[in-house]
Amino acid sequence: MKVRRDVLRLALEIAKESYPNEFVALLTGKRKIIEELLFLPFDAGVSSAIIHMEMLPLGYRIYGTVHSHPSPSCKPSRADLDMFAKHGVVHIIVCYPFEWGCWGFYDKNGKEVKIEIVD
């Protein structure tokens, strides 16, 4: 799996703008390259973000999720692991201070994985 550099930059920007609340979006793309963030309505606070999957339009390939942690820990919480298990195969957590490299990549079980960053 690969992720476009501009997708990570956008996720970090949105996390900064949402701080101290979390944000959540879906990861979509093609040919195993994450190319876009897909935003659905979501409820967010300082300790959670819940996405409304019932609003997902038909026809999107969902690779996984991205969300922010307003703390410096990118480690998945129990709620994160529950979300990971339900939505896709790869998940990105961006964490405070939302600078380049402040992220973790995880599989659906919460195990850290490597994802290539591409232009």
C-alpha positions as CSV (number, residue, x, y, z in Angstrom):
1,M,0.0,0.0,0.0
2,K,1.1,3.5,-0.8
3,V,-0.1,7.0,0.3
4,R,0.3,10.3,-1.6
5,R,2.4,12.9,0.2
6,D,-0.3,15.5,-0.3
7,V,-2.8,13.3,1.4
8,L,-0.7,13.2,4.5
9,R,-0.1,17.0,4.4
10,L,-3.8,17.6,4.1
11,A,-4.6,15.2,7.1
12,L,-2.0,17.2,9.2
13,E,-3.5,20.5,8.2
14,I,-7.1,19.4,9.0
15,A,-5.9,18.0,12.3
16,K,-4.3,21.4,13.2
17,E,-7.5,23.2,12.3
18,S,-9.7,20.8,14.2
19,Y,-7.5,20.8,17.4
20,P,-8.3,20.3,20.2
21,N,-11.1,18.1,18.7
22,E,-10.4,15.0,16.6
23,F,-11.4,14.6,13.0
24,V,-12.0,11.4,11.0
25,A,-12.1,10.7,7.2
26,L,-12.0,7.7,4.9
27,L,-9.0,6.8,2.7
28,T,-9.8,6.2,-0.9
29,G,-7.8,5.8,-4.2
30,K,-7.0,3.2,-6.8
31,R,-4.4,0.5,-7.5
32,K,-3.5,0.3,-3.8
33,I,-2.5,4.0,-3.7
34,I,-4.3,6.2,-1.2
35,E,-5.0,9.4,-3.2
36,E,-7.8,11.2,-1.4
37,L,-9.6,11.8,1.9
38,L,-13.3,11.2,1.7
39,F,-15.2,13.2,4.3
40,L,-18.6,12.1,5.6
41,P,-20.5,13.7,8.4
42,F,-18.9,12.9,11.8
43,D,-19.3,13.7,15.5
44,A,-16.1,14.8,17.2
45,G,-14.8,15.9,20.6
46,V,-11.5,16.0,22.4
47,S,-11.4,12.2,22.9
48,S,-13.3,10.7,19.9
49,A,-14.5,11.1,16.4
50,I,-17.3,8.9,15.1
51,I,-18.0,8.8,11.3
52,H,-21.4,8.2,9.9
53,M,-20.8,5.4,7.4
54,E,-24.5,5.2,6.5
55,M,-23.8,8.4,4.4
56,L,-21.1,6.7,2.2
57,P,-22.0,7.1,-1.5
58,L,-21.9,3.9,-3.6
59,G,-18.9,3.1,-5.7
60,Y,-16.0,4.2,-3.5
61,R,-13.1,1.9,-2.8
62,I,-12.4,2.5,0.9
63,Y,-8.9,1.4,2.0
64,G,-9.3,2.5,5.6
65,T,-9.5,5.6,7.8
66,V,-7.5,8.5,9.0
67,H,-8.1,10.4,12.2
68,S,-6.3,12.7,14.6
69,H,-5.2,12.4,18.3
70,P,-4.9,15.8,20.1
71,S,-2.1,14.2,22.2
72,P,1.4,13.4,21.1
73,S,0.6,9.6,21.1
74,C,-0.4,8.0,17.8
75,K,-1.0,4.7,19.6
76,P,-4.5,3.3,18.7
77,S,-7.1,3.3,21.5
78,R,-9.6,0.5,22.1
79,A,-12.2,2.6,20.2
80,D,-9.7,3.0,17.3
81,L,-9.2,-0.7,17.2
82,D,-13.0,-1.2,17.0
83,M,-13.2,1.2,14.1
84,F,-10.1,-0.3,12.3
85,A,-11.8,-3.8,12.4
86,K,-14.9,-2.4,10.6
87,H,-13.5,-0.1,8.0
88,G,-10.8,-1.1,5.6
89,V,-7.3,-2.6,5.8
90,V,-5.0,0.4,6.6
91,H,-5.4,3.2,9.1
92,I,-3.6,6.4,9.7
93,I,-3.5,8.3,13.0
94,V,-2.0,11.8,13.0
95,C,-1.0,13.2,16.4
96,Y,-0.1,16.5,18.0
97,P,1.8,18.7,17.2
98,F,0.7,17.6,13.6
99,E,4.1,18.1,12.0
100,W,5.6,16.1,9.3
101,G,6.2,12.6,10.6
102,C,3.6,12.8,13.4
103,W,1.7,9.8,12.3
104,G,1.3,6.1,12.7
105,F,0.2,3.5,10.0
106,Y,-1.7,0.5,11.2
107,D,-3.5,-2.6,9.9
108,K,-7.0,-3.5,10.8
109,N,-5.8,-5.2,13.9
110,G,-3.8,-2.2,15.2
111,K,-0.4,-3.6,14.2
112,E,2.0,-0.9,13.0
113,V,2.7,-1.3,9.2
114,K,4.9,0.4,6.7
115,I,3.3,2.4,4.0
116,E,5.3,4.0,1.2
117,I,4.9,7.7,0.8
118,V,4.8,8.7,-2.9
119,D,4.5,12.0,-4.9
